[in-house]
Amino acid sequence: MQRKRVSSGLNCLPARVNRFRSGVKVGAPRQSAGLGSVDPPSIHVLAPRAGRLPAQFPRSRERGYHKQKPTQATMAKIPVTWNGVDAQGKPLRWDSGLTWNGFLLTPQPKNMYQLRVLLGFATASDHSLEETAQAVLSNLYDIPAYANPPVTKADLQAALSAFSLAIPAALHGGPLDTADKNNKREVLIRLLRELASFVQPKHENDLAKLLSSGFEAVSTNRASVQLAQPTIKDILNGMSCQLLVRVGPIANAKCYEVRYALIGLGG
């Protein structure tokens, strides 16, 4: 006869286990080293030589024959004590008038948008880029809060003057003049980006302080507004059966829809 050992909780043996021909042997509970915990009793099931076990005792490769869901043993209750004392050495109680000398943090306004310097000058038209550079040149270097900028006033003035002279030359010149104008435009944009990165951490989320540098701020208005009506600046001939329409830029516009119709005899 082969003896296999399994572990189970208290009161987990069904009454029908006593009907086994080989019998069941239950050991006495043992006191654990923990605080009032009791180890579950050890159960020795003597497997029979022949026949099959009932359905409530499935086979297990490691633990022999046992019930699937044993109940946990009841743990002994341990009282919780607090050994805190007051200034006089007396034990503290919940009703002894405890006070808290902490402080509350100053509440911050919710949904406060972080102001950011607008970098739209990098994709703006040539004349808009000129206006932004001139505004920064006239305002930034006179404010004490923006002392010691990474770009000197003389360097920005030189880049702006070179770009302003290259615009009419590219308009009436050839591809070489246009390439020269684009190169000077990139130089001016790079200097303005450096100054925008310098202004960003120094405006302290103050809109007036940000605008005083000559830069514009990114709009924090999320409300939907009616856009302005765009105007057609020019219509050029493209490929065969195509026309290229140029319109003026509209702020916050993502795309443009062009409508056309045949002109009647009366215009």
N, C-alpha and C positions, 0 to 999 in steps of 0.2 A: 504493500500500500504506500502511495506517494503522498507526502505532506507538503502543502503549499500555504504560504503565509500572505495574508492581505491585511490592509488597514481600513478601518471604517469609523464613522462617527458613532455617537451614542444612540441607542434605540433605533438602529437601522436594520435589524434582522427581522425578516417576516416570520410569521408564526409557522409557515409551511416548511421552514428550514429544518425543523425538528423531525420532519418525516423522512429525512435522508437515512438510508440504511447505514451509511458510514458515520453519521453524527457530526456535530459541530462543537468545538471547544472554544469558550470565550475566556480570555484572561482578565485579570483585575485591572482597573484604571491605575495609572501612575501619576504621581505629583510631579510637575515640571519645575524647572529652576526659575521660571518666570514668576510674575506677580499674580498668583492665584489661578494660573492656567492649568488645565488638566489635559493630559494627553489622551487621545481616544484609546479605547481598549484594543488589544490585538486579537484578531479572530483567526483561528486555524480551521480551515475547512478540509476535511478528509475526503479526497476524491474517491469515488467508488471504482471498483475494478471493471465493472460492466454497466451498461445502460447509459442514458443521457441525462444531463441536468435539466431542470425545468427552464422555461423560457425567461424567467426573471433573473437568471444568473448566466449572462453571456460569458464566453471565453475571453481572456485577456492574455496576451503573450508574456507580460512582465509581472502581473500581480495576481495571477491565478483566477479564481472564481470570486466575483464580488458584485455588489449591487451598483448600478450605474450612477445614481445620484444620492450619495449618503448625506445626511444632515450634519451640520457642524456642531461641535460640542459647546455647551453653554459656558461662557467665560465668567469668572468671578468678577464682581463689581469692585473697583478700587476708588475710594473717595479722593477727590482732588482738593489739595490744601494750598494756601498762599501764605508764605512766611514773611510778607512785607511788613515793615514797621514804620511808624511816623517819627517826627523829631524827638518825641518824648520816649521813644522805645516801645510804644504800645502797638499791638497788632492792628494792622489796617483792616477795615471792614468796608463793604460796599456803601454803607450808609454813614461813613465817618467824615463826609464832606471833602472828597477828593477834588482837587483843582488842577487845571492844565494851563501851563504857562507858555504854550506854543503860540504861533501866530499864523494867520491865514495869508496866503499869497494875494496880491492885488489882482482882481479879475481883469483879464484882458478882453477887449472887444472882439466879438466873434465876426467871422467873415471879413476880416480886414485884408484887403488886397495889398500885395507887395508892389509898390510902384516900380516900373522898369523904364529905362531909357529906350525911346523908340529908335530902332535901327533901320527904319524904312528909307533913310536917305541912300542906302546902298543900291536900291532898285528904283529910286525916283529918277525923274528926268534930269537933264543936265542943269537946267535953270533952278529946279528945286534943290538940287545938291549945292549949287552956288549959294542959295539963300540960307540953307542950314549952316554951311561953313562960315558965312559972313556973320550970322547970329552968334555962333560959338566964339568967333574971333572977337566980337564986340563986347561980349558979356563975361565969358568964363574967366579971363585973366585978371579981372578987376574984383573978384570975390575972394575974401580971405579964407573962406571955407574950402576953396579949391586951390590952395597954394601948392606950388611945386608940381605942376602937371607933367606928364611924361613927354609931351610935345610942346616945344617952345612956341611963343607967339610968332617969332620970325619964321620958323619952319612952316607953320600953318599959313601964314600970309604969302610966303613964296609959292607954296603948292596951289593955293587958291588963285593967285595971279596967273600962274602958268596955265591952269585949267581954263580960266576965263578967256585968255587970249587964244587958246586952241579951239574953242567952240566955233567962232566965226570962220576960222581958217579951215576947219573940217567941213563946214557948211558949203563953202565955195571952192574947196579944194578937191583933191582926189583921194584914193584909198590910203595913200601914205599919210596924209593929214588926218584922216579919220582914225587910223591906227595910233598916231601920236596923241590925239585927243583922248582916246580910250586908255592909253597908258597913264596919262596925267590924271585921268579920272580915278583910276585904281589907286594911285599914290594918295590922292586926297581922301578917298574912302578909307584907306588904311589908317591915316592919321586921325580921322574922325572916330574910327572904331576904338583906337587906343584911348582917346579922350572920353568916349562914352563908357568904357570899362573903368576909367578913373573916377567918373562922376557917380556911377551906380552905387558903390558902397558908402559914399559920402553924403548923399542927399537925405539919409535918415528917414526915408519914407515920407518926406515932406514935399508936397507937390510944388509949392511956391519956390522952395529951394532948388528943386530939380529944374523947373522952368527958367530960373534965373541964370542957369549955365548956358542957355541958348539952345539946348536940346529940347525935343518934345517928349512927352510921356506916352506910354502905351495906354490906350483907353481902357478903363475898368467898367465901362457901361456895357451891360449885357442885354439891354433892352433892344427889341427890334424896332427899327425906324425906317421910314420911307426914304429910299435912295433918290438922289438927284437924277434928273433926266440927262443921259449922256448926249454929247454932240459929236457929229461925224466931222472929223478934220479933213480927211482926204479919202478918195477912192482911186485905187491904182489898178492897172491891168496886170493880172497874174498870168497863169498858164492859160491854155486854150479854154474858153468858156468859163473863166473864173475872174472874179473881181476881189481885190484886197481892200477891206474897209478899215480905216484907222479912226479910232474914237479917243476922246479925252479920258484920262483916268478918273474913276470915281472911288472915293474912299469906301472900304468894306465891301466892294463889289467883287464877286467871285467869277462871274461870267457875264457875257453880254448876248442879248438876243436881237438879231437884226430882222426887221420886217420891211418888205418892199412891195410895191404895187405899180401897175402901169399908169402912166400919166395920161389923162384924158385930153380931149381937145381944148377944154377950158383951163387946163393946167392943174 
